[in-house]
Amino acid sequence: MGLILPTLPQETTPSWAAVSSASTTGGANPVGTRDGRPVADLAQTCRRAEELGAGALWACDHLFWHEPVIECLTALTVAATATRDVTLGSCVLQLPLRAPGAVAKQAASIQLLSEGRLVLGVGVGSHEGEYDQAAADFHARGHRLDDGIGELRRSWATGLAPDGDATRYRQLPVPPEIPVWVGGSSEAALRRAAHLADGWIPLFVGVDDYEVAIERLAKEADLAGRASDAVVPSIVLFVSVGDDRDRAVQKGTGWMSSLYRIPPKAFARHLVAGDARHIAREIRRYEDAGARHVAIYVTDDEPLDQFGAIMAELGTPAPSPVPSTQPVPATSAEEPA
């Protein structure tokens, strides 16, 4: 079980976002501002999540967004200093918006300093406007992601130039192995995960469709010459905990609507809402369908109470890291997104 960190607040203004929010609202202390020390607040959230039984802490990624967002790898660096055992993951970093060599160095540094706890989740994203702001080609993002994953692995493993020649310009020290997971629920994302990655972490997939997708993932891995269980299947679940299910649905879909700027009704079928016992049962259904890791995205700026209630229902005794993976062969995805 993992928790998505609250780095994209929708209903309150944390201390790290107060200045930028004040500039847009016209006040020095906007309604909902939480006073505190930004690093200490985030670190405390990470520590408490680990105490509640989280096996992983995940950070989302947007370079350009309509609300304040903490940069993904920066948030994970704070999490690394605040925790001891949990896995640290990006869910997911939009690699085509960045230079892969720079990402490789950032990820290697986190992996070294966290003593091997990083999982680098990568994906293509779906917001063309964000690509425009980053001066990146939205329509080439699938190919750029495929190439970028190869560049990451080359940077970490050998320090060789792209043509294979030894060079004095290398990325050292070489980090412990960094698993690469692929996000996205499309067919292309699934194939990319099966061919190039160590894990697959989609969102917005119903449990019945997810079970079918896991079977496809195993078949695609086999076609790529890999073991059928070479890729860790995981899932991101948006949840809203409340004894009154209707109110939980209303609150959760409203929060998601603010996050994505899409009408709330669009998220009703993608939200797991109800009391903690109901949500725990739904999580078990995904595990029965084949999920080896579930990342919980609580639709609230303060997720710990809801996460703790879910963990209590699940009866998870202690944090456990995400499953290990098998080496990825030198191959490429057949059809980029």
C-alpha positions as a Markdown table, in Angstrom:
| # | Residue | x | y | z |
|---|---|---|---|---|
| 1 | Met | 0.0 | 0.0 | 0.0 |
| 2 | Gly | 1.2 | 3.5 | -0.9 |
| 3 | Leu | 0.1 | 7.0 | -0.5 |
| 4 | Ile | 0.1 | 9.9 | -3.0 |
| 5 | Leu | 1.6 | 12.9 | -1.2 |
| 6 | Pro | -0.5 | 16.0 | -0.9 |
| 7 | Thr | 1.6 | 18.2 | -3.2 |
| 8 | Leu | -1.4 | 19.5 | -5.3 |
| 9 | Pro | -3.7 | 21.0 | -2.7 |
| 10 | Gln | -7.2 | 22.1 | -3.9 |
| 11 | Glu | -9.1 | 23.4 | -0.9 |
| 12 | Thr | -6.4 | 25.0 | 1.3 |
| 13 | Thr | -3.2 | 27.0 | 0.8 |
| 14 | Pro | -0.2 | 25.4 | 2.5 |
| 15 | Ser | 2.6 | 27.6 | 3.6 |
| 16 | Trp | 4.8 | 26.9 | 0.6 |
| 17 | Ala | 2.0 | 28.1 | -1.8 |
| 18 | Ala | 0.8 | 31.1 | 0.3 |
| 19 | Val | 2.9 | 33.8 | -1.5 |
| 20 | Ser | 1.9 | 32.7 | -5.0 |
| 21 | Ser | -1.8 | 32.3 | -4.0 |
| 22 | Ala | -1.8 | 35.7 | -2.4 |
| 23 | Ser | -0.7 | 37.3 | -5.6 |
| 24 | Thr | -3.6 | 35.8 | -7.5 |
| 25 | Thr | -6.2 | 36.4 | -4.8 |
| 26 | Gly | -5.2 | 40.0 | -4.0 |
| 27 | Gly | -4.6 | 39.3 | -0.3 |
| 28 | Ala | -1.5 | 38.7 | 1.8 |
| 29 | Asn | -3.2 | 35.9 | 3.8 |
| 30 | Pro | -5.8 | 34.1 | 1.6 |
| 31 | Val | -8.6 | 32.1 | 3.1 |
| 32 | Gly | -7.6 | 28.6 | 4.0 |
| 33 | Thr | -3.9 | 29.4 | 4.4 |
| 34 | Arg | -2.1 | 26.9 | 6.8 |
| 35 | Asp | 0.8 | 28.6 | 8.6 |
| 36 | Gly | 3.8 | 26.5 | 9.2 |
| 37 | Arg | 7.3 | 25.6 | 7.9 |
| 38 | Pro | 6.9 | 24.1 | 4.5 |
| 39 | Val | 9.7 | 21.4 | 4.7 |
| 40 | Ala | 8.7 | 20.5 | 8.2 |
| 41 | Asp | 5.1 | 20.1 | 7.3 |
| 42 | Leu | 5.8 | 17.9 | 4.3 |
| 43 | Ala | 8.3 | 15.9 | 6.3 |
| 44 | Gln | 5.9 | 15.3 | 9.1 |
| 45 | Thr | 3.3 | 14.1 | 6.6 |
| 46 | Cys | 5.8 | 11.6 | 5.3 |
| 47 | Arg | 6.8 | 10.3 | 8.7 |
| 48 | Arg | 3.2 | 9.9 | 9.8 |
| 49 | Ala | 2.3 | 8.0 | 6.6 |
| 50 | Glu | 5.2 | 5.6 | 7.3 |
| 51 | Glu | 4.0 | 5.1 | 10.8 |
| 52 | Leu | 0.4 | 4.4 | 9.5 |
| 53 | Gly | 1.8 | 1.6 | 7.4 |
| 54 | Ala | 2.5 | 3.1 | 4.0 |
| 55 | Gly | 4.9 | 0.9 | 2.0 |
| 56 | Ala | 5.5 | 3.7 | -0.5 |
| 57 | Leu | 5.2 | 7.5 | -0.9 |
| 58 | Trp | 4.4 | 8.8 | -4.3 |
| 59 | Ala | 4.7 | 12.4 | -5.7 |
| 60 | Cys | 2.8 | 13.6 | -8.8 |
| 61 | Asp | 4.4 | 15.7 | -11.5 |
| 62 | His | 3.4 | 18.9 | -13.4 |
| 63 | Leu | 5.8 | 21.5 | -14.6 |
| 64 | Phe | 3.0 | 23.9 | -15.6 |
| 65 | Trp | -0.3 | 23.8 | -13.9 |
| 66 | His | -3.3 | 26.0 | -12.9 |
| 67 | Glu | -2.6 | 25.6 | -9.2 |
| 68 | Pro | 0.7 | 25.5 | -7.1 |
| 69 | Val | 2.5 | 22.2 | -7.3 |
| 70 | Ile | 5.7 | 21.0 | -5.5 |
| 71 | Glu | 8.1 | 19.6 | -8.1 |
| 72 | Cys | 8.1 | 15.8 | -8.0 |
| 73 | Leu | 11.7 | 14.9 | -7.4 |
| 74 | Thr | 12.1 | 17.7 | -4.9 |
| 75 | Ala | 9.2 | 16.4 | -2.8 |
| 76 | Leu | 10.7 | 12.9 | -2.9 |
| 77 | Thr | 14.0 | 14.3 | -1.7 |
| 78 | Val | 12.2 | 15.7 | 1.4 |
| 79 | Ala | 10.4 | 12.4 | 1.8 |
| 80 | Ala | 13.8 | 10.6 | 1.7 |
| 81 | Thr | 15.2 | 12.6 | 4.6 |
| 82 | Ala | 12.0 | 12.2 | 6.7 |
| 83 | Thr | 11.6 | 8.4 | 6.4 |
| 84 | Arg | 13.6 | 5.3 | 6.9 |
| 85 | Asp | 12.1 | 2.3 | 5.0 |
| 86 | Val | 9.3 | 3.3 | 2.6 |
| 87 | Thr | 9.8 | 3.2 | -1.2 |
| 88 | Leu | 9.8 | 6.7 | -2.8 |
| 89 | Gly | 8.2 | 7.0 | -6.2 |
| 90 | Ser | 7.2 | 9.5 | -8.9 |
| 91 | Cys | 3.6 | 8.9 | -10.1 |
| 92 | Val | 4.4 | 9.8 | -12.8 |
| 93 | Leu | 7.2 | 12.1 | -14.0 |
| 94 | Gln | 6.6 | 13.3 | -17.5 |
| 95 | Leu | 9.9 | 12.4 | -19.0 |
| 96 | Pro | 9.3 | 13.9 | -22.5 |
| 97 | Leu | 9.2 | 17.4 | -20.9 |
| 98 | Arg | 12.7 | 17.0 | -19.6 |
| 99 | Ala | 16.3 | 16.2 | -20.7 |
| 100 | Pro | 16.7 | 12.5 | -19.8 |
| 101 | Gly | 20.3 | 12.9 | -18.7 |
| 102 | Ala | 19.4 | 15.5 | -16.1 |
| 103 | Val | 16.6 | 13.3 | -14.8 |
| 104 | Ala | 19.0 | 10.4 | -14.6 |
| 105 | Lys | 21.4 | 12.4 | -12.5 |
| 106 | Gln | 18.6 | 13.6 | -10.2 |
| 107 | Ala | 17.2 | 10.1 | -9.8 |
| 108 | Ala | 20.6 | 8.6 | -9.2 |
| 109 | Ser | 21.3 | 11.1 | -6.4 |
| 110 | Ile | 18.0 | 10.4 | -4.7 |
| 111 | Gln | 18.7 | 6.6 | -5.0 |
| 112 | Leu | 22.1 | 7.0 | -3.5 |
| 113 | Leu | 21.1 | 9.2 | -0.6 |
| 114 | Ser | 18.0 | 7.2 | 0.2 |
| 115 | Glu | 20.0 | 3.9 | 0.1 |
| 116 | Gly | 18.1 | 2.4 | -2.8 |
| 117 | Arg | 14.5 | 3.3 | -2.1 |
| 118 | Leu | 13.5 | 5.1 | -5.4 |
| 119 | Val | 11.2 | 3.9 | -8.1 |
| 120 | Leu | 11.1 | 6.2 | -11.0 |
| 121 | Gly | 7.6 | 6.3 | -12.5 |
| 122 | Val | 7.5 | 7.9 | -16.0 |
| 123 | Gly | 4.8 | 8.7 | -18.5 |
| 124 | Val | 3.7 | 10.9 | -21.4 |
| 125 | Gly | 1.0 | 13.0 | -19.7 |
| 126 | Ser | -2.1 | 14.2 | -21.5 |
| 127 | His | -2.1 | 18.0 | -21.3 |
| 128 | Glu | -1.0 | 19.6 | -24.6 |
| 129 | Gly | -0.9 | 23.0 | -23.1 |
| 130 | Glu | 1.8 | 21.9 | -20.6 |
| 131 | Tyr | 3.9 | 20.7 | -23.5 |
| 132 | Asp | 3.4 | 24.0 | -25.2 |
| 133 | Gln | 4.7 | 25.8 | -22.1 |
| 134 | Ala | 7.7 | 23.5 | -22.0 |
| 135 | Ala | 8.4 | 23.9 | -25.7 |
| 136 | Ala | 8.2 | 20.2 | -26.2 |
| 137 | Asp | 6.4 | 18.3 | -29.0 |
| 138 | Phe | 3.2 | 16.9 | -27.6 |
| 139 | His | 2.7 | 14.6 | -30.6 |
| 140 | Ala | 6.1 | 13.0 | -30.3 |
| 141 | Arg | 5.9 | 12.3 | -26.6 |
| 142 | Gly | 5.5 | 8.6 | -27.0 |
| 143 | His | 8.7 | 8.2 | -29.0 |
| 144 | Arg | 10.5 | 10.6 | -26.7 |
| 145 | Leu | 9.5 | 8.5 | -23.7 |
| 146 | Asp | 10.7 | 5.3 | -25.3 |
| 147 | Asp | 14.1 | 6.9 | -26.2 |
| 148 | Gly | 14.3 | 8.6 | -22.8 |
| 149 | Ile | 13.9 | 5.4 | -20.9 |
| 150 | Gly | 16.8 | 4.0 | -22.9 |
| 151 | Glu | 18.9 | 7.1 | -22.1 |
| 152 | Leu | 18.1 | 6.8 | -18.4 |
| 153 | Arg | 19.3 | 3.2 | -18.2 |
| 154 | Arg | 22.5 | 4.0 | -20.2 |
| 155 | Ser | 23.3 | 6.9 | -17.9 |
| 156 | Trp | 22.9 | 4.8 | -14.8 |
| 157 | Ala | 24.6 | 1.6 | -16.0 |
| 158 | Thr | 27.7 | 2.5 | -18.0 |
| 159 | Gly | 28.4 | 6.1 | -18.3 |
| 160 | Leu | 29.2 | 5.6 | -22.0 |
| 161 | Ala | 28.5 | 8.0 | -24.7 |
| 162 | Pro | 25.5 | 7.3 | -26.9 |
| 163 | Asp | 27.7 | 5.6 | -29.5 |
| 164 | Gly | 29.2 | 3.3 | -26.9 |
| 165 | Asp | 32.6 | 4.9 | -26.6 |
| 166 | Ala | 34.1 | 5.5 | -23.2 |
| 167 | Thr | 34.2 | 9.1 | -22.1 |
| 168 | Arg | 35.6 | 11.1 | -19.3 |
| 169 | Tyr | 32.1 | 12.8 | -19.0 |
| 170 | Arg | 30.2 | 10.2 | -17.0 |
| 171 | Gln | 27.5 | 10.1 | -14.3 |
| 172 | Leu | 29.3 | 8.8 | -11.2 |
| 173 | Pro | 28.9 | 7.3 | -8.8 |
| 174 | Val | 26.8 | 4.6 | -10.4 |
| 175 | Pro | 23.6 | 4.3 | -8.3 |
| 176 | Pro | 21.9 | 1.1 | -7.1 |
| 177 | Glu | 19.5 | -0.2 | -9.6 |
| 178 | Ile | 16.6 | 2.2 | -10.2 |
| 179 | Pro | 13.3 | 0.4 | -11.2 |
| 180 | Val | 11.5 | 2.3 | -13.9 |
| 181 | Trp | 7.7 | 2.0 | -13.9 |
| 182 | Val | 5.4 | 3.3 | -16.7 |
| 183 | Gly | 2.2 | 5.1 | -16.0 |
| 184 | Gly | -0.9 | 5.4 | -18.2 |
| 185 | Ser | -3.9 | 3.2 | -18.9 |
| 186 | Ser | -3.8 | 3.1 | -22.7 |
| 187 | Glu | -3.0 | 0.1 | -24.7 |
| 188 | Ala | 0.3 | 1.8 | -25.8 |
| 189 | Ala | 1.2 | 2.4 | -22.2 |
| 190 | Leu | 0.6 | -1.2 | -21.3 |
| 191 | Arg | 2.8 | -2.4 | -24.1 |
| 192 | Arg | 5.5 | 0.1 | -23.2 |
| 193 | Ala | 5.5 | -1.2 | -19.7 |
| 194 | Ala | 5.6 | -4.9 | -20.8 |
| 195 | His | 8.6 | -4.2 | -23.2 |
| 196 | Leu | 10.6 | -1.5 | -21.4 |
| 197 | Ala | 9.7 | -1.2 | -17.7 |
| 198 | Asp | 9.8 | -2.9 | -14.4 |
| 199 | Gly | 6.3 | -1.9 | -13.3 |
| 200 | Trp | 3.0 | -0.5 | -14.6 |
| 201 | Ile | 1.0 | 2.0 | -12.6 |
| 202 | Pro | -2.2 | 3.1 | -14.4 |
| 203 | Leu | -5.1 | 5.1 | -13.0 |
| 204 | Phe | -8.8 | 5.3 | -13.9 |
| 205 | Val | -9.2 | 1.6 | -14.5 |
| 206 | Gly | -12.2 | -0.3 | -13.1 |
| 207 | Val | -11.4 | -3.6 | -11.3 |
| 208 | Asp | -13.0 | -5.8 | -14.1 |
| 209 | Asp | -11.0 | -4.0 | -16.8 |
| 210 | Tyr | -7.9 | -4.1 | -14.7 |
| 211 | Glu | -8.0 | -7.9 | -14.4 |
| 212 | Val | -8.2 | -8.2 | -18.2 |
| 213 | Ala | -5.4 | -5.7 | -18.5 |
| 214 | Ile | -3.1 | -7.7 | -16.2 |
| 215 | Glu | -3.6 | -10.7 | -18.4 |
| 216 | Arg | -2.6 | -8.6 | -21.5 |
| 217 | Leu | 0.4 | -7.3 | -19.6 |
| 218 | Ala | 1.6 | -10.8 | -18.9 |
| 219 | Lys | 1.1 | -11.8 | -22.6 |
| 220 | Glu | 2.9 | -8.7 | -23.8 |
| 221 | Ala | 5.9 | -9.4 | -21.5 |
| 222 | Asp | 6.0 | -13.0 | -22.8 |
| 223 | Leu | 6.1 | -11.6 | -26.4 |
| 224 | Ala | 9.0 | -9.4 | -25.4 |
| 225 | Gly | 10.9 | -12.4 | -24.2 |
| 226 | Arg | 10.4 | -11.7 | -20.6 |
| 227 | Ala | 8.9 | -13.7 | -17.7 |
| 228 | Ser | 5.2 | -13.2 | -17.5 |
| 229 | Asp | 5.6 | -11.7 | -14.0 |
| 230 | Ala | 8.6 | -9.5 | -14.9 |
| 231 | Val | 6.5 | -6.3 | -14.6 |
| 232 | Val | 5.0 | -5.3 | -11.3 |
| 233 | Pro | 1.3 | -4.6 | -11.8 |
| 234 | Ser | 0.0 | -1.7 | -9.6 |
| 235 | Ile | -2.9 | 0.7 | -9.6 |
| 236 | Val | -3.7 | 4.3 | -8.5 |
| 237 | Leu | -7.0 | 4.5 | -6.7 |
| 238 | Phe | -8.7 | 7.8 | -5.9 |
| 239 | Val | -10.6 | 7.5 | -2.7 |
| 240 | Ser | -13.0 | 9.5 | -0.4 |
| 241 | Val | -13.7 | 8.2 | 3.0 |
| 242 | Gly | -17.0 | 9.0 | 4.7 |
| 243 | Asp | -19.8 | 7.3 | 6.6 |
| 244 | Asp | -22.3 | 9.1 | 4.3 |
| 245 | Arg | -21.4 | 7.7 | 0.9 |
| 246 | Asp | -23.3 | 10.4 | -1.1 |
| 247 | Arg | -21.5 | 13.1 | 0.7 |
| 248 | Ala | -18.1 | 11.3 | 0.3 |
| 249 | Val | -18.8 | 11.1 | -3.5 |
| 250 | Gln | -19.8 | 14.7 | -3.7 |
| 251 | Lys | -16.7 | 15.8 | -1.8 |
| 252 | Gly | -14.3 | 13.5 | -3.6 |
| 253 | Thr | -15.5 | 14.3 | -7.1 |
| 254 | Gly | -15.5 | 18.0 | -6.3 |
| 255 | Trp | -11.9 | 17.8 | -5.2 |
| 256 | Met | -11.0 | 15.9 | -8.4 |
| 257 | Ser | -12.9 | 18.4 | -10.5 |
| 258 | Ser | -10.8 | 21.2 | -9.0 |
| 259 | Leu | -7.6 | 19.2 | -9.7 |
| 260 | Tyr | -8.3 | 18.5 | -13.3 |
| 261 | Arg | -10.8 | 21.3 | -14.2 |
| 262 | Ile | -13.3 | 18.8 | -15.5 |
| 263 | Pro | -17.0 | 18.6 | -14.3 |
| 264 | Pro | -17.4 | 16.4 | -11.1 |
| 265 | Lys | -19.7 | 13.9 | -12.8 |
| 266 | Ala | -16.8 | 12.8 | -15.0 |
| 267 | Phe | -15.1 | 11.3 | -12.0 |
| 268 | Ala | -18.0 | 9.4 | -10.3 |
| 269 | Arg | -17.1 | 6.1 | -11.7 |
| 270 | His | -13.4 | 6.5 | -11.0 |
| 271 | Leu | -13.8 | 7.3 | -7.3 |
| 272 | Val | -13.9 | 4.7 | -4.6 |
| 273 | Ala | -16.1 | 6.3 | -1.9 |
| 274 | Gly | -17.7 | 5.2 | 1.3 |
| 275 | Asp | -16.6 | 4.2 | 4.7 |
| 276 | Ala | -13.1 | 2.8 | 5.3 |
| 277 | Arg | -14.4 | -0.8 | 5.4 |
| 278 | His | -16.0 | -0.5 | 1.9 |
| 279 | Ile | -12.8 | 1.1 | 0.5 |
| 280 | Ala | -10.7 | -1.7 | 2.0 |
| 281 | Arg | -12.9 | -4.3 | 0.3 |
| 282 | Glu | -12.4 | -2.5 | -3.0 |
| 283 | Ile | -8.7 | -2.5 | -2.6 |
| 284 | Arg | -8.7 | -6.2 | -1.9 |
| 285 | Arg | -10.7 | -6.7 | -5.1 |
| 286 | Tyr | -7.9 | -5.1 | -7.0 |
| 287 | Glu | -5.3 | -7.2 | -5.2 |
| 288 | Asp | -7.3 | -10.3 | -6.1 |
| 289 | Ala | -7.4 | -9.1 | -9.7 |
| 290 | Gly | -3.6 | -9.1 | -9.7 |
| 291 | Ala | -2.4 | -5.8 | -8.3 |
| 292 | Arg | 0.9 | -6.2 | -6.3 |
| 293 | His | 0.9 | -2.5 | -5.2 |
| 294 | Val | -2.0 | -0.1 | -4.6 |
| 295 | Ala | -1.2 | 3.7 | -4.5 |
| 296 | Ile | -4.0 | 5.5 | -2.6 |
| 297 | Tyr | -4.8 | 9.1 | -3.8 |
| 298 | Val | -7.0 | 10.6 | -1.1 |
| 299 | Thr | -9.1 | 13.4 | -2.5 |
| 300 | Asp | -8.3 | 15.7 | 0.4 |
| 301 | Asp | -5.6 | 18.2 | 1.1 |
| 302 | Glu | -5.1 | 16.4 | 4.5 |
| 303 | Pro | -5.0 | 12.7 | 3.6 |
| 304 | Leu | -3.6 | 11.1 | 6.7 |
| 305 | Asp | -6.8 | 10.6 | 8.7 |
| 306 | Gln | -8.5 | 8.9 | 5.8 |
| 307 | Phe | -5.4 | 6.9 | 4.9 |
| 308 | Gly | -5.1 | 5.8 | 8.5 |
| 309 | Ala | -8.7 | 4.6 | 8.6 |
| 310 | Ile | -8.2 | 2.5 | 5.5 |
| 311 | Met | -5.0 | 1.0 | 6.8 |
| 312 | Ala | -6.7 | 0.1 | 10.0 |
| 313 | Glu | -9.4 | -1.8 | 8.1 |
| 314 | Leu | -6.8 | -3.6 | 6.0 |
| 315 | Gly | -4.9 | -4.6 | 9.1 |
| 316 | Thr | -1.5 | -4.0 | 7.5 |
| 317 | Pro | 1.0 | -4.7 | 10.3 |
| 318 | Ala | 4.0 | -2.9 | 9.0 |
| 319 | Pro | 5.3 | -1.0 | 6.0 |
| 320 | Ser | 6.7 | -3.2 | 3.2 |
| 321 | Pro | 8.4 | -1.8 | 0.1 |
| 322 | Val | 7.1 | -2.3 | -3.4 |
| 323 | Pro | 7.9 | -5.6 | -5.0 |
| 324 | Ser | 11.2 | -6.1 | -6.6 |
| 325 | Thr | 11.5 | -6.6 | -10.4 |
| 326 | Gln | 13.5 | -8.5 | -12.9 |
| 327 | Pro | 16.0 | -6.9 | -15.3 |
| 328 | Val | 14.6 | -5.4 | -18.5 |
| 329 | Pro | 16.1 | -6.7 | -21.7 |
| 330 | Ala | 17.4 | -4.4 | -24.4 |
| 331 | Thr | 14.2 | -3.9 | -26.5 |
| 332 | Ser | 11.7 | -1.3 | -27.4 |
| 333 | Ala | 8.0 | -0.8 | -27.3 |
| 334 | Glu | 6.2 | -1.6 | -30.6 |
| 335 | Glu | 3.8 | 1.3 | -30.6 |
| 336 | Pro | 4.4 | 4.6 | -28.6 |
| 337 | Ala | 1.5 | 6.6 | -27.3 |
